[in-house]
Amino acid sequence: MSSLQALQRKIRTVACPYHEMLCSLHVLHQPEHHPRRLHWAGLMLSTMPLSLIEGIHTIGRLSDSWLGLTLTLKQGTFASSQEGILQLKLLPDAELICLLLAGKFTLGTILAWLQQPELAANSGTREWNGPGKAPDEAARYLLRHLESVRTQLFTTLEQYEQNYFRKEWEYIQPWMSTAATGFQDTVSRSAEKALNLLHPRLHAAEGTITAQKAHTYYFRHDQLQLIYVLPSTFIFPHLLMDWTTDSLMLPLAVDIPGQPVSEDPPEDLLRSFKALGDATRLRMLKLLYQSPHCTKQLAPVLGISEAAVSKQLKLLSAAGLVQAERKGNYLFYSTDKEAFDSLIILQRQYFDQ
């Protein structure tokens, strides 16, 4: 059997309601990133009670905009939306925290936090003396409020699934099924050609799948047992992907005819560009990228007053490019390196539209 024939046998296209529900919640949390669903999101949010909207945004802030919870699909279990919620409910605390934090911390690290919950929940990134990585702000919040987060998570999911998503799924299912069948038919003729149609930043050639996000990832066909392709009417323009040692999950964007499409750039992308469009702020970001500084330290280096430093830091903080941590009487600022990675992705997503 040729390597291309072997690749063809590994690709499975699955329309998964649970995955699509999480993608739709992601859009409701950050609608400006999704031009094909922006109008839909506005209509949906206008009909929802405030408590449900608050739940969507609270969990969104804790779970990589709901996308962390898609990691429940890693084992190839593609459930209905109700079954997916039930599987999530059955997870132990450590596994749920791991999902909410989008796999940024290992399960072993989270178990270590849970053995010393008070210490972990109240330790800054520099004060943690336990094993593994120090908890970040989101992790500390989860450790302090896990029971209330659990309650809000499942209340939000159940209300949204029953009152909103179930009807939406009935509407989009024919397009999802048609897209899945059509893609699998393309796979039967040329697996690499099919994979190259999935996303502008995904390329398959010479036995390797290459994906460009904030970093470039490479996957050898012969090291994968299965490649799951998940259709979605919501996920474009994201290159939403995940993997284990022997499986890969990739997105298939599905268009719904007649939907209005927005051409406007996302507001957070505009805020970031505006924040970067100043020489003093760029110098400040470079200093903060190299090491944390307080305003008293930044002022003489930049040759401006502490008040001016605070004003520039406020703009950078509003754009999400810097973060602060208190040490004694001072706030020390540092560049949020994850935000810079996200900025690269935001640019690419906008140009992909």
N, C-alpha and C positions, 0 to 999 in steps of 0.2 A: 504494500500500500504506500502511495506517495505521501509526502508530508502534507501536501495540500488536501488530499483526500482525508487524511487523519484529522486535519484542522476542521474540515467540513463536519465530521462526525462529532466533534466536541462542542459545536455551537448549538445552543438551545434558546429559543425565543419564547419568553413567558410573559403574558399579560397578568400582572399581579395586583389585585385591588388594594392590598395593604400597602404595598410600595407606592402606588399612585395616590393613596390617601395621604401618606406622609409628604409626598412631593407637593400635593395641593396645600397642605398646611405650611410648607416652606414658602410657597407663593403668597399665601395670606399674610405671613410674617414679613416678607420682603417683596411686595408686589412690584416695586419700581425696577427690579432686576429682570422682569419677565414681560417683555413687550407684547407677547401673544396672549398673555393672560391678565394683563393689567386691568382691562375693562371688566373682565369676569370678577377679579378680586374686589374691585370697587363695588360692584353690585352685591356680592356676597357679604362683605363687611357692613354694608348699609342695612342689611336685614338681620344681623346677628345681635343678640343681647350683649351689653357691655362686659358682663362677666365672662362670656365665651371669648370675646376679643382679647380681654386681659389674659386669659389662660393661654391663648395662642401665642401672644407676645412673650409672656413670662417663660413658658417652656422653650420657645424659640431662642430666647437669649441664653438659655442653659444648655442647649443641645445642638449647637452648630446649625441654628435655624431649622430645626427638626430633622436635618439630614443625618445626625448621629444615630438616630433610631433606625435608619435603614440598615445598619449593621446587623440587625436581627436576621437579615436574609443571608448572612454569610454561609450558613450551612446548606443553602439550597432549598430551604423551606419556603414555598411561595403560597401564602395563605390568603384567605378572604380577609376583608378588613376586620370583621368581628373575631376571627380566629387569631389574627395578628395581635389584636389588643389583648386577648386572653393569654397568649404566649408571653407577652410583655409583662402582664400582671404576675405571672408565675416566677419571674426572674428573682433571684436573691438580690439583696441590697447592693452588694459589690458589683454584680454584673449589670444591674440597672445603671449605677453610677458610671460604669465603664462606657456604656452605650451613650448616655446623656453627654458625656465628655468626648464623644466621637473617637474613642480609642486613643486619646492623647496620652493616657497613662495606662500602664499594664495592670492586669487584674491583681497581680501580686502586690503592686504599690498601693492599690486601693484597699486591699485587705489589711495592709500594714496601717493605713490611716484608720480603718474601722477598729483596730485593736487599741488605738489611742485617740478616739474621736475628739475629745475635748482639746487635746494638744494640737491635733491636725487642723481642727476647725478654727483655731485662734492663732495659728502660726503664720507669719509672713513667709515669703519664699526664702528669706535669708535666716529665719529663726528655726526652721524645721530641722530637728536632729535625728529623726527616725530614719528607717531604711527607705530606699527608693527616692523618687523625686518629691520635692515639696509640693503641696497642693496650691493651685492657682486660685484666683478670686472665685471663679465659678465652682471649683471643687470645694472650697471652704464654705460657700453658701449651701451647697448640697449637703455637706456633713452637718451643718447646723439645722437645716430645715427639711431633711429627707422625707419625713412622714407627710408634711404638708405639700411638698412637691409631688410625692406619689399621688396624693388625693387629687391635686389640681391636674396632674397629667392625665389620669384616667377619667376624671370628670369631663375634661376637655375633649378627649378622644371619643368617649361614648356619646356625648351630646352632639359633637360634630358629625360623627359617623351616622348616627340615627337620623338627625334632623337636616343634614345638608349633603354629606358626601354620598350617601346611598342613592339619592336621586341623581346626583351628578354622574355616578358610575353607570347607572342605567343609560344615561344619555351618551356617554363617551365610549362605552364598551364596544359598539360596532366598529368604530374607527380603530380602537386598540386591537381588536381581533383581526381586522383586515390588514393593518400594518404588520402585525406579527406574522401572519400567514405569508404576506408578500415578501417580508424580509427573509423568512426561512426559505422561500422559493429561490430568492437570489443567492442565498448561501449554497443551495444545491447545485447551482450553476458555476459559481465562483466565490469561494469563502473569503478570500482576501479582498476581492472587489466589494463584497457585501460589507465587510468591516470598514473599508475606506469610505463608505457612504454614511457611516454613523455620525461623524462629527468632524468639523474642519481641523481640529487639533488631534485627531486620532489617525494613525497611519499604520497599515499592515503591509509588510514586504520582506522578502528574504528570510522568512521564518521568525520574524519579530514584530510584535505590536508595540508601537511607540505612542505614548500619550503625553501631551504637553499641558501641564497645569502651571503652578508656581515653579515646579521643578519638572524635569523630563523623566518619565518612567519607561522602562523597557521590560517586555514580557516575551519570553521565548515560547513558541507554540508547543515545542516538544516537552516543556516543563509544566504544561497545563493539562489537567484532565478534563475540565469543563469550562466553557465560556458562556455565561448567561447574558442574554441581551434582553433588557427590560424596557418595553415601550412605555412612553409617558407623554401625555398631552400637556404636562406642566413644566417639565424640567429644562427645556430649552431656555437660554443658551448654555446652561451648565454642562460640563463634561463630568457627570456624576459617575464615579467608578469606585469599586472596592475590590479587594482580592484577599485570598488566603494563599497558602504555599502552593496549592495546585488548582485554584479556580479564580476566575476573573469575572466581574460583573460590569457591564457596559450599558449605556443608555441608547435608546432609539427614540428620537423626537418625532411625535405624531402631530400633524396639523389637523385642526378642525376647520372645515371650510366656513368662510363668512365671518370669522372673528375679526374685530377691529384690532389693528396693530399699532402700538405707540412707537414713534421714532425718537422720543426724548431720551437723553442720557440719564442714567440713574443719579439721584440727588447726592448719594454718598460718593460717587465717582467725581462729580463736580466739586464737592467740598474738599476732597483730597487734592485735586488739581489746583484749586484756589489756595489751599494751605501751602502747597509746594512752590507756588509762583512768587516767591520772595527770597532774596539772597540771604537776609538775616535768618529767616526761618530754616532755610536749607543748611546753613552753617550750624544752627542750633541742633537740628536733627542729626547731623554728622557727629557732633559732640556727644549727644545722648545715645547714639548708636554704639559709640565706643565705650561709654561708661555712664552710670547715673550721675546726675548733677542736681543741685538745688539752685534756686534763683540767685542766691548770694554768690555762688561759684560761677554761674553763667554770665552775670552782668559785666565783670571786668574783662573776661575773655572776649566777649562780643562788643565791648565798648559802648554799652547802652545801660540805662538805669534798670534797677530791679523792677520798677513798675512797668517798664517797656518789655522786659523779659516775661513778666506775668501775662501781659496782654498777648504776646506772641504764643506763649504756651497755651493760653486759653483757646486760641484758634486751632493750634495743632491737636489739642485734646478733643475739641469739637469734631475734628475730622477723623478722630480715632487713631492718630498716628503716634501719640505718646501716652504713657501710663505713669501713674504716680504711686509711690509707696512711702508711708510715713516712717521716719526714723527719729525718735526723740521729738525735738521741736521743729524739725524740718521735713518738708516734702521733697523727696528725691524723684526726679523725672528720668525716664528712659524711653528710648524708641521702642514702640511695639513692633517687633520684627514679624510677628504673625500678620499684623495689619499690612505690612509692606508686601508680604507674600500674597495676601488677599487683593491688594491693589493691582498687582500684576494680573491676577485672574480676572478682576473686574474689567480691566482694559481689554483683555483678550475677548471676554464675553461680549462686550459692547461692539467690538469690531467684527465679531462673528455673526452678529444679527443681520 
